[in-house]
Amino acid sequence: MISRSSSCFLSAGLCYSLGLGWLQKDRMLLGSLGLLLALSTLCSSLDNGLVRTPPMGWMTWERYRCNIDCKKDPENCISEHLIKSMADKMANSGWRDFGYEYVSIDDCWSEKKRDANGRLQPDVERFPSGIKALADYVHSKGLKLGIYGDMGNYTCGGYPGTTLDTIKIDAETFAAWEVDMLKFDGCYSNSTEKAIGYPKMSAALNATGRPILYSCSWPAYEGGLPPKVNYTLLGTICNMWRNYGDIQDSWDSVLNIIQWFARNQDVLQPAAGPGRWNDPDMVIAGDFGLSYEQSKAQMTIWAILAAPLFMSSDLRTISEDAKEILQNRILLYINQDALGKQGRRVITSGPLGVWKRELVNGQYAVAVLNKGTDGTPKPYVTSLGLLNITQCTEGYKLYDVFAQEFWGEFKSDTAINMQINPTGVVLLFIRPASIAHHP
């Protein structure tokens, strides 16, 4: 990657690969937009050294949306009280020790107007201490604070957005507040503004000198696939990126996201790796819309996809069943694998889909998802040979991640029999027989 002090020349080919071909077609537009001097920063690569494994944490949006009524609902409105409460739970209830370290504010945190100096400012009633003090509190718990912005005139909730002219001052404001993550949405802007603004914010964050995880929603706003955004270069601009619409608290929503990732995996998988991750959106286990089986299924596919794990549930009241899923050590070991290779769906058979992820040291994770809803478990028989896991001639050890059972040692032609519950999953952790212990 290019260092913070370096930039690359914006050639015609690179302009097109970033989705900026229009700049070459109409050079007069450069002057009218006043961007000629800024173009030298558009190719600065993200160089913050962060999230070499998928980031983990908690985020407000799916559970709390834009609830700003702190008079009627003081425990659940978007406020410093809510953020501190979740930080306390993450530090005191084991979440931090499992790797969940970001506490992220989504939309609706700011005043409706910038201050006299043109800077964003938090809502004075809901964040009376200010964001810097809140960051200090979160840091005191051994955690990191995330915040939300939008590449556009307004945020999706109607609060002040970040225009091309305010990118620099907003990046400097977030750094001065000692924020650790920026989720940068894309409401109220066009494709041209996004194509300039997302790389420009990346360069502006780098220029502050503070490592800030950069989560951008650029691909989610550019019409899906085939993409207008070049996924090969996206990882030099953002640490993670939303690909699809907002997750909702329902199995239909989760399944739609899973199927979209499967259909488009040939483009998505090569783009991911250490420091750069496809983001299928928040984990909703512990909310209201998923059953126990469906909660396991979402976490499993997110682990196979090497996805960021951002919970959006009430950690103060979360059930023990949901907590058990979210804190499953082997599942988190799979998600956090240092190889950083996103998994793929490799087989479909009726309502069943087989997903496989290659891990370090010759290890694998294999999941069988049953999207059927007929009320009966589905049998499935396979083998390591059929799964193309044959490199270790001594065989492999198989562990059922959720049942926490050792299934024994298997050769390439040994039958693997399983039953998959409706809208459920079986997740297997597979490692060479020569490795003595599971994590």
Contacts in CASP RR format, 6 or more apart in sequence:
PFRMAT RR
TARGET T0000
AUTHOR 0000-0000-0000
METHOD contacts of the structure
MODEL  1
MISRSSSCFLSAGLCYSLGLGWLQKDRMLLGSLGLLLALSTLCSSLDNGL
VRTPPMGWMTWERYRCNIDCKKDPENCISEHLIKSMADKMANSGWRDFGY
EYVSIDDCWSEKKRDANGRLQPDVERFPSGIKALADYVHSKGLKLGIYGD
MGNYTCGGYPGTTLDTIKIDAETFAAWEVDMLKFDGCYSNSTEKAIGYPK
MSAALNATGRPILYSCSWPAYEGGLPPKVNYTLLGTICNMWRNYGDIQDS
WDSVLNIIQWFARNQDVLQPAAGPGRWNDPDMVIAGDFGLSYEQSKAQMT
IWAILAAPLFMSSDLRTISEDAKEILQNRILLYINQDALGKQGRRVITSG
PLGVWKRELVNGQYAVAVLNKGTDGTPKPYVTSLGLLNITQCTEGYKLYD
VFAQEFWGEFKSDTAINMQINPTGVVLLFIRPASIAHHP
1 45 0 8 1.000
1 46 0 8 1.000
1 47 0 8 1.000
1 236 0 8 1.000
2 8 0 8 1.000
2 43 0 8 1.000
2 44 0 8 1.000
2 45 0 8 1.000
2 47 0 8 1.000
2 236 0 8 1.000
3 47 0 8 1.000
4 44 0 8 1.000
4 47 0 8 1.000
4 206 0 8 1.000
4 207 0 8 1.000
4 209 0 8 1.000
6 44 0 8 1.000
7 40 0 8 1.000
7 41 0 8 1.000
7 43 0 8 1.000
7 44 0 8 1.000
7 203 0 8 1.000
8 14 0 8 1.000
8 43 0 8 1.000
8 44 0 8 1.000
8 45 0 8 1.000
9 40 0 8 1.000
9 43 0 8 1.000
10 20 0 8 1.000
10 23 0 8 1.000
10 39 0 8 1.000
10 40 0 8 1.000
10 42 0 8 1.000
10 43 0 8 1.000
12 21 0 8 1.000
12 24 0 8 1.000
14 43 0 8 1.000
14 233 0 8 1.000
15 21 0 8 1.000
15 23 0 8 1.000
15 24 0 8 1.000
16 24 0 8 1.000
17 230 0 8 1.000
17 232 0 8 1.000
17 233 0 8 1.000
18 42 0 8 1.000
18 195 0 8 1.000
18 199 0 8 1.000
18 229 0 8 1.000
18 230 0 8 1.000
18 233 0 8 1.000
19 195 0 8 1.000
19 228 0 8 1.000
19 229 0 8 1.000
19 230 0 8 1.000
20 42 0 8 1.000
20 195 0 8 1.000
20 196 0 8 1.000
22 29 0 8 1.000
22 192 0 8 1.000
22 195 0 8 1.000
23 29 0 8 1.000
23 30 0 8 1.000
23 39 0 8 1.000
30 36 0 8 1.000
30 39 0 8 1.000
33 164 0 8 1.000
35 164 0 8 1.000
35 196 0 8 1.000
38 164 0 8 1.000
38 196 0 8 1.000
38 200 0 8 1.000
41 199 0 8 1.000
41 200 0 8 1.000
41 203 0 8 1.000
41 204 0 8 1.000
41 207 0 8 1.000
42 196 0 8 1.000
42 199 0 8 1.000
42 200 0 8 1.000
42 203 0 8 1.000
43 199 0 8 1.000
44 199 0 8 1.000
44 202 0 8 1.000
44 203 0 8 1.000
44 206 0 8 1.000
45 236 0 8 1.000
45 237 0 8 1.000
46 202 0 8 1.000
46 205 0 8 1.000
46 206 0 8 1.000
46 214 0 8 1.000
46 235 0 8 1.000
46 236 0 8 1.000
46 237 0 8 1.000
46 238 0 8 1.000
46 239 0 8 1.000
47 206 0 8 1.000
48 205 0 8 1.000
48 206 0 8 1.000
48 211 0 8 1.000
48 212 0 8 1.000
48 213 0 8 1.000
48 214 0 8 1.000
48 239 0 8 1.000
49 211 0 8 1.000
49 275 0 8 1.000
50 211 0 8 1.000
50 212 0 8 1.000
50 213 0 8 1.000
50 239 0 8 1.000
50 275 0 8 1.000
51 213 0 8 1.000
51 239 0 8 1.000
51 240 0 8 1.000
51 274 0 8 1.000
51 275 0 8 1.000
51 277 0 8 1.000
51 308 0 8 1.000
52 274 0 8 1.000
52 275 0 8 1.000
52 338 0 8 1.000
53 274 0 8 1.000
53 335 0 8 1.000
53 336 0 8 1.000
53 337 0 8 1.000
53 338 0 8 1.000
53 340 0 8 1.000
54 240 0 8 1.000
54 277 0 8 1.000
54 306 0 8 1.000
54 307 0 8 1.000
54 308 0 8 1.000
54 309 0 8 1.000
54 335 0 8 1.000
54 336 0 8 1.000
55 101 0 8 1.000
55 102 0 8 1.000
55 181 0 8 1.000
55 213 0 8 1.000
55 239 0 8 1.000
55 240 0 8 1.000
55 277 0 8 1.000
55 308 0 8 1.000
55 309 0 8 1.000
55 310 0 8 1.000
56 98 0 8 1.000
56 99 0 8 1.000
56 100 0 8 1.000
56 101 0 8 1.000
56 102 0 8 1.000
56 308 0 8 1.000
56 309 0 8 1.000
56 310 0 8 1.000
56 332 0 8 1.000
56 335 0 8 1.000
56 336 0 8 1.000
57 90 0 8 1.000
57 95 0 8 1.000
57 99 0 8 1.000
57 100 0 8 1.000
57 101 0 8 1.000
57 102 0 8 1.000
57 103 0 8 1.000
57 104 0 8 1.000
57 309 0 8 1.000
57 310 0 8 1.000
57 311 0 8 1.000
58 86 0 8 1.000
58 90 0 8 1.000
58 95 0 8 1.000
58 100 0 8 1.000
58 102 0 8 1.000
58 103 0 8 1.000
58 104 0 8 1.000
58 310 0 8 1.000
58 311 0 8 1.000
58 312 0 8 1.000
58 315 0 8 1.000
59 102 0 8 1.000
59 104 0 8 1.000
59 106 0 8 1.000
59 183 0 8 1.000
59 282 0 8 1.000
59 310 0 8 1.000
59 311 0 8 1.000
59 312 0 8 1.000
60 78 0 8 1.000
60 82 0 8 1.000
60 83 0 8 1.000
60 104 0 8 1.000
60 105 0 8 1.000
60 106 0 8 1.000
60 312 0 8 1.000
61 106 0 8 1.000
61 107 0 8 1.000
61 246 0 8 1.000
61 282 0 8 1.000
61 312 0 8 1.000
62 246 0 8 1.000
62 247 0 8 1.000
62 248 0 8 1.000
62 249 0 8 1.000
62 281 0 8 1.000
62 282 0 8 1.000
62 284 0 8 1.000
62 287 0 8 1.000
62 312 0 8 1.000
63 287 0 8 1.000
63 312 0 8 1.000
63 313 0 8 1.000
63 314 0 8 1.000
64 76 0 8 1.000
64 77 0 8 1.000
64 78 0 8 1.000
64 82 0 8 1.000
64 106 0 8 1.000
64 312 0 8 1.000
65 108 0 8 1.000
66 78 0 8 1.000
66 107 0 8 1.000
66 108 0 8 1.000
66 157 0 8 1.000
67 73 0 8 1.000
67 76 0 8 1.000
67 77 0 8 1.000
67 78 0 8 1.000
67 108 0 8 1.000
68 77 0 8 1.000
68 78 0 8 1.000
68 108 0 8 1.000
68 123 0 8 1.000
68 126 0 8 1.000
69 77 0 8 1.000
70 77 0 8 1.000
70 79 0 8 1.000
70 81 0 8 1.000
70 125 0 8 1.000
70 126 0 8 1.000
74 81 0 8 1.000
75 81 0 8 1.000
75 82 0 8 1.000
75 85 0 8 1.000
76 82 0 8 1.000
76 314 0 8 1.000
77 126 0 8 1.000
78 105 0 8 1.000
78 106 0 8 1.000
78 108 0 8 1.000
78 109 0 8 1.000
78 126 0 8 1.000
79 126 0 8 1.000
79 127 0 8 1.000
80 126 0 8 1.000
80 127 0 8 1.000
80 128 0 8 1.000
80 129 0 8 1.000
80 130 0 8 1.000
80 134 0 8 1.000
83 103 0 8 1.000
83 105 0 8 1.000
83 134 0 8 1.000
83 138 0 8 1.000
83 145 0 8 1.000
84 134 0 8 1.000
84 137 0 8 1.000
84 138 0 8 1.000
85 316 0 8 1.000
86 103 0 8 1.000
86 315 0 8 1.000
86 316 0 8 1.000
87 103 0 8 1.000
87 137 0 8 1.000
87 138 0 8 1.000
87 141 0 8 1.000
87 143 0 8 1.000
88 141 0 8 1.000
89 95 0 8 1.000
89 315 0 8 1.000
89 316 0 8 1.000
90 96 0 8 1.000
90 100 0 8 1.000
90 101 0 8 1.000
90 103 0 8 1.000
90 141 0 8 1.000
90 143 0 8 1.000
90 315 0 8 1.000
91 141 0 8 1.000
91 142 0 8 1.000
91 143 0 8 1.000
93 315 0 8 1.000
94 327 0 8 1.000
95 315 0 8 1.000
95 327 0 8 1.000
96 141 0 8 1.000
96 142 0 8 1.000
96 143 0 8 1.000
98 326 0 8 1.000
98 327 0 8 1.000
98 329 0 8 1.000
98 332 0 8 1.000
99 332 0 8 1.000
99 336 0 8 1.000
100 309 0 8 1.000
100 311 0 8 1.000
101 142 0 8 1.000
101 143 0 8 1.000
101 144 0 8 1.000
102 143 0 8 1.000
102 144 0 8 1.000
102 145 0 8 1.000
102 146 0 8 1.000
102 180 0 8 1.000
102 181 0 8 1.000
102 213 0 8 1.000
102 310 0 8 1.000
103 138 0 8 1.000
103 143 0 8 1.000
103 144 0 8 1.000
103 145 0 8 1.000
103 146 0 8 1.000
104 145 0 8 1.000
104 146 0 8 1.000
104 147 0 8 1.000
104 148 0 8 1.000
104 181 0 8 1.000
104 183 0 8 1.000
104 310 0 8 1.000
105 145 0 8 1.000
105 146 0 8 1.000
105 147 0 8 1.000
105 148 0 8 1.000
106 148 0 8 1.000
106 183 0 8 1.000
107 148 0 8 1.000
107 149 0 8 1.000
107 150 0 8 1.000
107 155 0 8 1.000
107 156 0 8 1.000
107 157 0 8 1.000
107 159 0 8 1.000
107 185 0 8 1.000
108 155 0 8 1.000
108 157 0 8 1.000
108 159 0 8 1.000
109 122 0 8 1.000
109 123 0 8 1.000
109 126 0 8 1.000
109 127 0 8 1.000
109 131 0 8 1.000
109 147 0 8 1.000
109 148 0 8 1.000
109 159 0 8 1.000
110 120 0 8 1.000
110 121 0 8 1.000
110 122 0 8 1.000
110 123 0 8 1.000
110 155 0 8 1.000
110 159 0 8 1.000
110 160 0 8 1.000
111 121 0 8 1.000
111 122 0 8 1.000
111 123 0 8 1.000
111 124 0 8 1.000
111 159 0 8 1.000
111 160 0 8 1.000
112 159 0 8 1.000
112 160 0 8 1.000
113 160 0 8 1.000
114 120 0 8 1.000
114 121 0 8 1.000
114 160 0 8 1.000
114 166 0 8 1.000
115 121 0 8 1.000
118 166 0 8 1.000
118 169 0 8 1.000
119 169 0 8 1.000
119 170 0 8 1.000
119 173 0 8 1.000
120 160 0 8 1.000
120 170 0 8 1.000
120 173 0 8 1.000
122 130 0 8 1.000
122 131 0 8 1.000
127 134 0 8 1.000
131 145 0 8 1.000
131 147 0 8 1.000
131 177 0 8 1.000
131 179 0 8 1.000
132 176 0 8 1.000
132 177 0 8 1.000
132 178 0 8 1.000
134 145 0 8 1.000
135 145 0 8 1.000
135 177 0 8 1.000
135 178 0 8 1.000
135 179 0 8 1.000
135 180 0 8 1.000
136 178 0 8 1.000
138 144 0 8 1.000
138 145 0 8 1.000
139 145 0 8 1.000
139 178 0 8 1.000
144 180 0 8 1.000
144 181 0 8 1.000
144 213 0 8 1.000
145 178 0 8 1.000
145 179 0 8 1.000
145 180 0 8 1.000
145 181 0 8 1.000
146 179 0 8 1.000
146 180 0 8 1.000
146 181 0 8 1.000
146 182 0 8 1.000
146 183 0 8 1.000
146 213 0 8 1.000
147 174 0 8 1.000
147 177 0 8 1.000
147 179 0 8 1.000
147 181 0 8 1.000
147 182 0 8 1.000
147 183 0 8 1.000
148 155 0 8 1.000
148 182 0 8 1.000
148 183 0 8 1.000
148 185 0 8 1.000
149 155 0 8 1.000
149 161 0 8 1.000
149 162 0 8 1.000
149 170 0 8 1.000
149 182 0 8 1.000
149 183 0 8 1.000
149 184 0 8 1.000
149 185 0 8 1.000
150 156 0 8 1.000
150 159 0 8 1.000
150 161 0 8 1.000
150 162 0 8 1.000
150 184 0 8 1.000
150 185 0 8 1.000
150 186 0 8 1.000
150 187 0 8 1.000
150 188 0 8 1.000
150 189 0 8 1.000
151 161 0 8 1.000
151 162 0 8 1.000
151 184 0 8 1.000
151 185 0 8 1.000
151 186 0 8 1.000
151 189 0 8 1.000
151 193 0 8 1.000
151 194 0 8 1.000
151 197 0 8 1.000
151 198 0 8 1.000
151 201 0 8 1.000
151 216 0 8 1.000
151 218 0 8 1.000
152 161 0 8 1.000
152 162 0 8 1.000
152 163 0 8 1.000
152 186 0 8 1.000
152 187 0 8 1.000
152 188 0 8 1.000
152 189 0 8 1.000
152 193 0 8 1.000
153 161 0 8 1.000
153 163 0 8 1.000
153 188 0 8 1.000
153 189 0 8 1.000
154 160 0 8 1.000
154 161 0 8 1.000
154 187 0 8 1.000
154 188 0 8 1.000
155 161 0 8 1.000
155 185 0 8 1.000
155 187 0 8 1.000
155 188 0 8 1.000
156 185 0 8 1.000
156 186 0 8 1.000
156 187 0 8 1.000
156 188 0 8 1.000
157 187 0 8 1.000
158 187 0 8 1.000
161 188 0 8 1.000
162 170 0 8 1.000
162 184 0 8 1.000
162 201 0 8 1.000
163 193 0 8 1.000
164 193 0 8 1.000
164 196 0 8 1.000
164 197 0 8 1.000
164 200 0 8 1.000
167 197 0 8 1.000
167 200 0 8 1.000
167 201 0 8 1.000
167 204 0 8 1.000
168 204 0 8 1.000
168 207 0 8 1.000
170 201 0 8 1.000
170 204 0 8 1.000
171 201 0 8 1.000
171 204 0 8 1.000
171 205 0 8 1.000
171 207 0 8 1.000
171 208 0 8 1.000
172 204 0 8 1.000
172 208 0 8 1.000
174 182 0 8 1.000
174 205 0 8 1.000
174 208 0 8 1.000
174 212 0 8 1.000
175 205 0 8 1.000
175 208 0 8 1.000
175 209 0 8 1.000
175 210 0 8 1.000
175 212 0 8 1.000
178 210 0 8 1.000
179 212 0 8 1.000
180 211 0 8 1.000
180 212 0 8 1.000
180 213 0 8 1.000
181 212 0 8 1.000
181 213 0 8 1.000
181 214 0 8 1.000
181 215 0 8 1.000
182 201 0 8 1.000
182 205 0 8 1.000
182 212 0 8 1.000
182 213 0 8 1.000
182 214 0 8 1.000
182 215 0 8 1.000
183 215 0 8 1.000
183 217 0 8 1.000
184 198 0 8 1.000
184 201 0 8 1.000
184 214 0 8 1.000
184 215 0 8 1.000
184 216 0 8 1.000
184 217 0 8 1.000
185 217 0 8 1.000
186 194 0 8 1.000
186 217 0 8 1.000
186 218 0 8 1.000
186 221 0 8 1.000
191 221 0 8 1.000
191 222 0 8 1.000
191 228 0 8 1.000
194 218 0 8 1.000
194 221 0 8 1.000
194 222 0 8 1.000
198 216 0 8 1.000
198 218 0 8 1.000
198 237 0 8 1.000
198 238 0 8 1.000
199 237 0 8 1.000
201 214 0 8 1.000
201 216 0 8 1.000
202 214 0 8 1.000
202 216 0 8 1.000
202 237 0 8 1.000
202 238 0 8 1.000
205 212 0 8 1.000
205 214 0 8 1.000
213 239 0 8 1.000
213 240 0 8 1.000
214 237 0 8 1.000
214 238 0 8 1.000
214 239 0 8 1.000
214 240 0 8 1.000
215 238 0 8 1.000
215 239 0 8 1.000
215 240 0 8 1.000
215 241 0 8 1.000
215 242 0 8 1.000
215 279 0 8 1.000
215 308 0 8 1.000
216 237 0 8 1.000
216 238 0 8 1.000
216 240 0 8 1.000
216 241 0 8 1.000
216 242 0 8 1.000
217 241 0 8 1.000
217 242 0 8 1.000
218 229 0 8 1.000
218 234 0 8 1.000
218 238 0 8 1.000
218 241 0 8 1.000
219 227 0 8 1.000
219 229 0 8 1.000
219 231 0 8 1.000
219 234 0 8 1.000
219 241 0 8 1.000
219 242 0 8 1.000
219 243 0 8 1.000
220 241 0 8 1.000
220 242 0 8 1.000
220 243 0 8 1.000
220 244 0 8 1.000
220 245 0 8 1.000
222 228 0 8 1.000
222 229 0 8 1.000
224 243 0 8 1.000
224 244 0 8 1.000
224 264 0 8 1.000
225 264 0 8 1.000
225 267 0 8 1.000
226 267 0 8 1.000
227 267 0 8 1.000
231 267 0 8 1.000
231 268 0 8 1.000
231 270 0 8 1.000
231 271 0 8 1.000
232 270 0 8 1.000
232 271 0 8 1.000
234 241 0 8 1.000
234 271 0 8 1.000
234 276 0 8 1.000
235 241 0 8 1.000
235 271 0 8 1.000
235 275 0 8 1.000
235 276 0 8 1.000
236 276 0 8 1.000
238 276 0 8 1.000
239 275 0 8 1.000
239 276 0 8 1.000
239 277 0 8 1.000
240 276 0 8 1.000
240 277 0 8 1.000
240 278 0 8 1.000
240 279 0 8 1.000
240 308 0 8 1.000
241 277 0 8 1.000
241 278 0 8 1.000
241 279 0 8 1.000
242 279 0 8 1.000
242 281 0 8 1.000
243 260 0 8 1.000
243 261 0 8 1.000
243 264 0 8 1.000
243 268 0 8 1.000
243 278 0 8 1.000
243 279 0 8 1.000
243 280 0 8 1.000
244 256 0 8 1.000
244 257 0 8 1.000
244 260 0 8 1.000
244 261 0 8 1.000
244 280 0 8 1.000
244 281 0 8 1.000
245 257 0 8 1.000
245 281 0 8 1.000
246 281 0 8 1.000
247 253 0 8 1.000
247 254 0 8 1.000
247 257 0 8 1.000
247 280 0 8 1.000
247 281 0 8 1.000
247 282 0 8 1.000
247 284 0 8 1.000
249 284 0 8 1.000
249 287 0 8 1.000
249 288 0 8 1.000
249 289 0 8 1.000
249 290 0 8 1.000
250 289 0 8 1.000
250 290 0 8 1.000
251 289 0 8 1.000
251 290 0 8 1.000
251 291 0 8 1.000
251 294 0 8 1.000
251 423 0 8 1.000
254 284 0 8 1.000
254 290 0 8 1.000
254 294 0 8 1.000
254 297 0 8 1.000
254 298 0 8 1.000
255 371 0 8 1.000
255 423 0 8 1.000
257 280 0 8 1.000
257 281 0 8 1.000
258 280 0 8 1.000
258 301 0 8 1.000
258 369 0 8 1.000
261 268 0 8 1.000
261 278 0 8 1.000
261 280 0 8 1.000
261 301 0 8 1.000
261 305 0 8 1.000
262 345 0 8 1.000
265 342 0 8 1.000
265 343 0 8 1.000
265 344 0 8 1.000
265 345 0 8 1.000
268 278 0 8 1.000
268 342 0 8 1.000
269 342 0 8 1.000
269 343 0 8 1.000
269 344 0 8 1.000
271 278 0 8 1.000
272 278 0 8 1.000
272 306 0 8 1.000
272 340 0 8 1.000
272 341 0 8 1.000
272 342 0 8 1.000
273 306 0 8 1.000
273 340 0 8 1.000
273 341 0 8 1.000
273 342 0 8 1.000
274 338 0 8 1.000
274 340 0 8 1.000
277 306 0 8 1.000
277 307 0 8 1.000
277 308 0 8 1.000
278 305 0 8 1.000
278 306 0 8 1.000
278 307 0 8 1.000
278 342 0 8 1.000
279 307 0 8 1.000
279 308 0 8 1.000
280 302 0 8 1.000
280 305 0 8 1.000
280 307 0 8 1.000
282 310 0 8 1.000
282 311 0 8 1.000
282 312 0 8 1.000
283 298 0 8 1.000
283 299 0 8 1.000
283 302 0 8 1.000
283 309 0 8 1.000
283 310 0 8 1.000
283 311 0 8 1.000
283 312 0 8 1.000
283 313 0 8 1.000
283 326 0 8 1.000
284 290 0 8 1.000
284 295 0 8 1.000
284 298 0 8 1.000
284 312 0 8 1.000
284 313 0 8 1.000
285 295 0 8 1.000
285 298 0 8 1.000
285 299 0 8 1.000
285 311 0 8 1.000
285 313 0 8 1.000
285 322 0 8 1.000
285 325 0 8 1.000
285 326 0 8 1.000
286 295 0 8 1.000
286 313 0 8 1.000
286 314 0 8 1.000
286 318 0 8 1.000
286 319 0 8 1.000
286 322 0 8 1.000
286 326 0 8 1.000
287 312 0 8 1.000
287 313 0 8 1.000
290 298 0 8 1.000
291 423 0 8 1.000
292 321 0 8 1.000
292 325 0 8 1.000
293 421 0 8 1.000
293 422 0 8 1.000
293 423 0 8 1.000
293 424 0 8 1.000
293 425 0 8 1.000
294 423 0 8 1.000
294 424 0 8 1.000
295 321 0 8 1.000
295 322 0 8 1.000
295 325 0 8 1.000
296 325 0 8 1.000
296 402 0 8 1.000
296 424 0 8 1.000
296 425 0 8 1.000
296 427 0 8 1.000
297 369 0 8 1.000
297 423 0 8 1.000
297 424 0 8 1.000
297 425 0 8 1.000
299 309 0 8 1.000
299 325 0 8 1.000
299 326 0 8 1.000
299 328 0 8 1.000
299 331 0 8 1.000
300 331 0 8 1.000
300 355 0 8 1.000
300 367 0 8 1.000
300 369 0 8 1.000
300 401 0 8 1.000
300 425 0 8 1.000
300 427 0 8 1.000
301 355 0 8 1.000
301 367 0 8 1.000
301 369 0 8 1.000
301 425 0 8 1.000
302 309 0 8 1.000
302 335 0 8 1.000
303 331 0 8 1.000
303 332 0 8 1.000
303 334 0 8 1.000
303 335 0 8 1.000
303 357 0 8 1.000
303 365 0 8 1.000
303 427 0 8 1.000
304 334 0 8 1.000
304 343 0 8 1.000
304 355 0 8 1.000
304 356 0 8 1.000
304 357 0 8 1.000
304 365 0 8 1.000
304 367 0 8 1.000
305 342 0 8 1.000
305 343 0 8 1.000
306 335 0 8 1.000
306 337 0 8 1.000
306 340 0 8 1.000
306 341 0 8 1.000
306 342 0 8 1.000
306 343 0 8 1.000
306 357 0 8 1.000
307 335 0 8 1.000
309 332 0 8 1.000
309 335 0 8 1.000
311 326 0 8 1.000
313 322 0 8 1.000
325 331 0 8 1.000
325 402 0 8 1.000
328 401 0 8 1.000
328 402 0 8 1.000
329 439 0 8 1.000
330 399 0 8 1.000
330 401 0 8 1.000
330 404 0 8 1.000
330 429 0 8 1.000
330 438 0 8 1.000
330 439 0 8 1.000
331 401 0 8 1.000
331 402 0 8 1.000
331 427 0 8 1.000
333 429 0 8 1.000
333 439 0 8 1.000
334 357 0 8 1.000
334 359 0 8 1.000
334 365 0 8 1.000
334 401 0 8 1.000
334 427 0 8 1.000
334 429 0 8 1.000
337 357 0 8 1.000
337 359 0 8 1.000
337 360 0 8 1.000
337 363 0 8 1.000
338 360 0 8 1.000
339 358 0 8 1.000
339 359 0 8 1.000
339 360 0 8 1.000
341 357 0 8 1.000
341 358 0 8 1.000
341 359 0 8 1.000
342 357 0 8 1.000
343 355 0 8 1.000
343 356 0 8 1.000
343 357 0 8 1.000
343 358 0 8 1.000
344 355 0 8 1.000
344 356 0 8 1.000
344 357 0 8 1.000
345 353 0 8 1.000
345 354 0 8 1.000
345 355 0 8 1.000
346 354 0 8 1.000
346 355 0 8 1.000
346 356 0 8 1.000
346 387 0 8 1.000
346 388 0 8 1.000
347 353 0 8 1.000
347 354 0 8 1.000
347 382 0 8 1.000
348 354 0 8 1.000
349 380 0 8 1.000
351 370 0 8 1.000
351 371 0 8 1.000
351 372 0 8 1.000
351 378 0 8 1.000
352 368 0 8 1.000
352 369 0 8 1.000
352 370 0 8 1.000
352 371 0 8 1.000
352 378 0 8 1.000
352 380 0 8 1.000
352 420 0 8 1.000
353 368 0 8 1.000
353 369 0 8 1.000
353 370 0 8 1.000
353 371 0 8 1.000
354 366 0 8 1.000
354 367 0 8 1.000
354 368 0 8 1.000
354 369 0 8 1.000
354 380 0 8 1.000
354 382 0 8 1.000
354 387 0 8 1.000
355 366 0 8 1.000
355 367 0 8 1.000
355 368 0 8 1.000
355 369 0 8 1.000
356 364 0 8 1.000
356 365 0 8 1.000
356 366 0 8 1.000
356 367 0 8 1.000
356 387 0 8 1.000
356 389 0 8 1.000
357 364 0 8 1.000
357 365 0 8 1.000
357 366 0 8 1.000
358 364 0 8 1.000
359 365 0 8 1.000
361 431 0 8 1.000
361 432 0 8 1.000
361 435 0 8 1.000
362 391 0 8 1.000
362 392 0 8 1.000
362 431 0 8 1.000
362 432 0 8 1.000
363 429 0 8 1.000
363 430 0 8 1.000
363 431 0 8 1.000
363 432 0 8 1.000
363 435 0 8 1.000
364 387 0 8 1.000
364 389 0 8 1.000
364 429 0 8 1.000
364 430 0 8 1.000
364 431 0 8 1.000
365 427 0 8 1.000
365 428 0 8 1.000
365 429 0 8 1.000
365 430 0 8 1.000
366 387 0 8 1.000
366 389 0 8 1.000
366 427 0 8 1.000
366 428 0 8 1.000
366 430 0 8 1.000
367 425 0 8 1.000
367 426 0 8 1.000
367 427 0 8 1.000
367 428 0 8 1.000
368 380 0 8 1.000
368 418 0 8 1.000
368 420 0 8 1.000
368 425 0 8 1.000
368 426 0 8 1.000
369 420 0 8 1.000
369 424 0 8 1.000
369 425 0 8 1.000
370 377 0 8 1.000
370 378 0 8 1.000
370 420 0 8 1.000
370 421 0 8 1.000
370 422 0 8 1.000
370 423 0 8 1.000
370 424 0 8 1.000
370 425 0 8 1.000
371 423 0 8 1.000
372 378 0 8 1.000
372 422 0 8 1.000
372 423 0 8 1.000
373 422 0 8 1.000
373 423 0 8 1.000
374 422 0 8 1.000
375 422 0 8 1.000
376 422 0 8 1.000
377 419 0 8 1.000
377 420 0 8 1.000
377 421 0 8 1.000
377 422 0 8 1.000
378 419 0 8 1.000
378 420 0 8 1.000
378 422 0 8 1.000
379 417 0 8 1.000
379 418 0 8 1.000
379 419 0 8 1.000
380 417 0 8 1.000
380 418 0 8 1.000
380 419 0 8 1.000
380 420 0 8 1.000
380 426 0 8 1.000
381 415 0 8 1.000
381 416 0 8 1.000
381 417 0 8 1.000
381 418 0 8 1.000
382 415 0 8 1.000
382 416 0 8 1.000
383 410 0 8 1.000
383 412 0 8 1.000
383 413 0 8 1.000
383 414 0 8 1.000
383 415 0 8 1.000
383 416 0 8 1.000
384 390 0 8 1.000
384 395 0 8 1.000
384 396 0 8 1.000
384 410 0 8 1.000
384 411 0 8 1.000
384 412 0 8 1.000
384 413 0 8 1.000
384 414 0 8 1.000
384 416 0 8 1.000
384 430 0 8 1.000
385 412 0 8 1.000
385 413 0 8 1.000
389 396 0 8 1.000
389 412 0 8 1.000
389 430 0 8 1.000
390 412 0 8 1.000
392 432 0 8 1.000
392 433 0 8 1.000
392 434 0 8 1.000
394 432 0 8 1.000
394 433 0 8 1.000
394 434 0 8 1.000
395 409 0 8 1.000
395 410 0 8 1.000
395 411 0 8 1.000
395 412 0 8 1.000
395 432 0 8 1.000
395 433 0 8 1.000
396 409 0 8 1.000
396 410 0 8 1.000
396 430 0 8 1.000
396 431 0 8 1.000
396 432 0 8 1.000
396 433 0 8 1.000
397 406 0 8 1.000
397 407 0 8 1.000
397 408 0 8 1.000
397 409 0 8 1.000
397 410 0 8 1.000
397 430 0 8 1.000
397 431 0 8 1.000
397 432 0 8 1.000
397 433 0 8 1.000
397 435 0 8 1.000
397 438 0 8 1.000
398 406 0 8 1.000
398 407 0 8 1.000
398 408 0 8 1.000
398 409 0 8 1.000
398 410 0 8 1.000
398 416 0 8 1.000
398 428 0 8 1.000
398 429 0 8 1.000
398 430 0 8 1.000
399 405 0 8 1.000
399 406 0 8 1.000
399 407 0 8 1.000
399 428 0 8 1.000
399 429 0 8 1.000
399 430 0 8 1.000
399 438 0 8 1.000
400 407 0 8 1.000
400 426 0 8 1.000
400 427 0 8 1.000
400 428 0 8 1.000
401 427 0 8 1.000
401 428 0 8 1.000
401 429 0 8 1.000
402 425 0 8 1.000
402 426 0 8 1.000
402 427 0 8 1.000
406 438 0 8 1.000
407 416 0 8 1.000
407 428 0 8 1.000
409 433 0 8 1.000
410 416 0 8 1.000
416 428 0 8 1.000
418 426 0 8 1.000
419 426 0 8 1.000
420 426 0 8 1.000
429 438 0 8 1.000
431 438 0 8 1.000
END
